[in-house]
Amino acid sequence: MNKNPEDIDSIQKSDFVVLNGRLLQVIEVTYSKPGKIGRPKVYVIGIDISRGRRYEDVCPTKDVIKVPNVSKKAYLLVDIDKDGYVTLLNEDTCNTRSDIKLQKDSDIAQPKISVDIQKEHCLHVTPHIILMDGNDIWHPRRAGVASHF
């Protein structure tokens, strides 16, 4: 996974970051004022995209955080076969991919879904599923965080 260092005070809501070794999607960023002795701090809350757990951290504003390279691409959902594999169509190139398998309890019913593809290993289909390394599937609605996406 390619990661670029960025100043932590440039992080915004819905960004992807690597915090304490976990890939998180930021759901809240709060800035504190400098105290009498201390420096200003950044309070970051994020959801681990592989487990759906919430993580929080407080860092000085001068710290550097790792940010993965994520590009966004919209795909059209063409078909879901009986084995649970979905067929997605790239409307720009007219190429299809059928190598993504859904969980049995997945309830994708929308005709158009948005997909984030990280350059090496992560495929993020919003708001229903997230695929990590092409094998693990995480369902945000089952994790109770659908309101954050």
C-alpha positions in Angstrom: 0.0 0.0 0.0 1.5 3.4 -1.0 1.3 5.9 1.7 2.3 9.6 1.6 3.2 11.6 4.7 0.9 14.7 5.4 0.6 17.2 8.2 -2.1 16.0 10.5 -3.8 19.4 10.6 -4.6 19.0 6.8 -6.7 15.9 7.4 -10.5 16.3 6.8 -13.6 14.3 7.4 -13.9 11.2 5.0 -10.2 11.1 4.3 -8.4 7.8 4.6 -5.4 7.7 7.0 -3.1 5.1 8.6 -3.3 5.7 12.3 -1.5 3.3 14.8 -1.0 0.8 12.0 -4.7 0.7 11.0 -6.3 1.9 7.8 -9.1 4.3 8.9 -11.7 6.5 7.3 -11.9 9.7 9.3 -15.4 10.5 10.6 -14.5 13.5 12.8 -11.6 15.9 13.2 -11.5 18.4 16.1 -8.8 21.1 16.8 -8.0 22.3 20.3 -6.5 25.7 21.1 -3.0 25.9 22.6 -3.0 25.8 26.4 -0.8 27.7 28.8 2.0 25.2 28.4 0.9 22.8 25.7 0.7 23.1 21.9 -2.6 22.9 19.9 -3.8 19.3 19.4 -5.8 17.5 16.7 -8.4 14.9 17.9 -9.0 12.3 15.2 -11.9 9.8 15.2 -12.0 7.1 12.4 -13.5 3.8 11.5 -11.2 0.9 10.7 -12.4 -0.2 7.2 -11.5 -3.8 7.7 -13.2 -4.4 11.1 -15.7 -1.5 11.4 -14.3 -0.5 14.8 -14.0 3.1 16.0 -10.6 4.4 16.9 -9.6 7.8 18.4 -6.3 9.5 18.8 -5.0 12.9 19.9 -1.9 14.3 18.2 0.0 17.6 18.2 -0.8 19.7 15.1 2.8 19.5 13.9 2.8 15.7 13.7 2.9 13.9 10.3 0.4 11.1 9.5 0.4 8.6 6.7 -2.2 8.9 4.0 -2.8 6.1 1.5 -3.1 6.9 -2.2 -6.8 6.4 -3.1 -8.4 7.1 -6.4 -12.2 7.1 -7.0 -13.9 5.5 -10.0 -17.6 4.9 -10.5 -18.8 1.5 -11.8 -22.2 0.4 -13.0 -23.5 -2.8 -11.3 -24.4 -5.1 -14.1 -25.2 -8.5 -12.4 -25.0 -10.5 -9.3 -24.7 -14.2 -10.1 -26.0 -17.1 -8.0 -22.5 -17.7 -6.5 -22.5 -14.1 -5.1 -20.0 -12.6 -7.6 -20.8 -9.2 -9.0 -20.2 -7.9 -12.5 -19.1 -4.3 -12.6 -18.9 -2.2 -15.8 -16.4 0.6 -16.3 -18.4 3.0 -18.4 -15.3 4.9 -19.6 -13.5 1.9 -21.1 -16.5 -0.6 -21.4 -14.4 -3.2 -19.5 -16.1 -5.5 -17.0 -14.8 -7.2 -13.9 -16.4 -10.2 -12.2 -13.8 -11.1 -9.6 -15.6 -9.5 -6.6 -17.6 -11.8 -4.3 -20.2 -10.4 -1.9 -21.2 -11.7 1.5 -24.3 -13.8 1.6 -26.2 -11.2 3.7 -25.3 -8.3 1.4 -28.3 -6.3 0.3 -27.1 -4.4 -2.7 -30.1 -3.2 -4.5 -29.1 0.1 -6.1 -28.5 0.2 -9.8 -25.5 2.5 -9.5 -22.7 2.3 -6.9 -19.6 4.3 -6.4 -16.2 2.6 -6.1 -12.9 3.8 -4.6 -9.9 1.8 -5.8 -6.7 2.2 -4.0 -3.7 1.7 -6.3 -2.5 -1.6 -4.9 -4.9 -3.6 -2.7 -8.1 -1.9 -1.6 -11.4 -1.7 -3.4 -14.1 0.4 -1.6 -17.7 0.2 -2.9 -19.8 2.9 -1.3 -22.0 2.7 0.7 -22.4 -1.1 0.8 -19.1 -3.0 0.8 -15.4 -2.6 1.2 -13.0 -5.1 -0.2 -9.5 -5.4 1.2 -6.8 -7.3 -0.7 -9.6 -8.8 -2.8 -10.6 -11.3 -0.1 -12.0 -9.7 3.0 -15.4 -8.0 2.7 -16.7 -5.5 5.2 -20.3 -4.3 5.3 -20.7 -0.8 6.8 -24.5 -1.3 7.5 -23.7 -4.5 9.5 -21.0 -2.6 11.5 -23.4 0.1 12.4 -21.6 3.0 10.7 -23.7 3.5 7.6 -24.5 7.1 8.6 -20.8 8.0 8.3 -20.5 7.1 4.6 
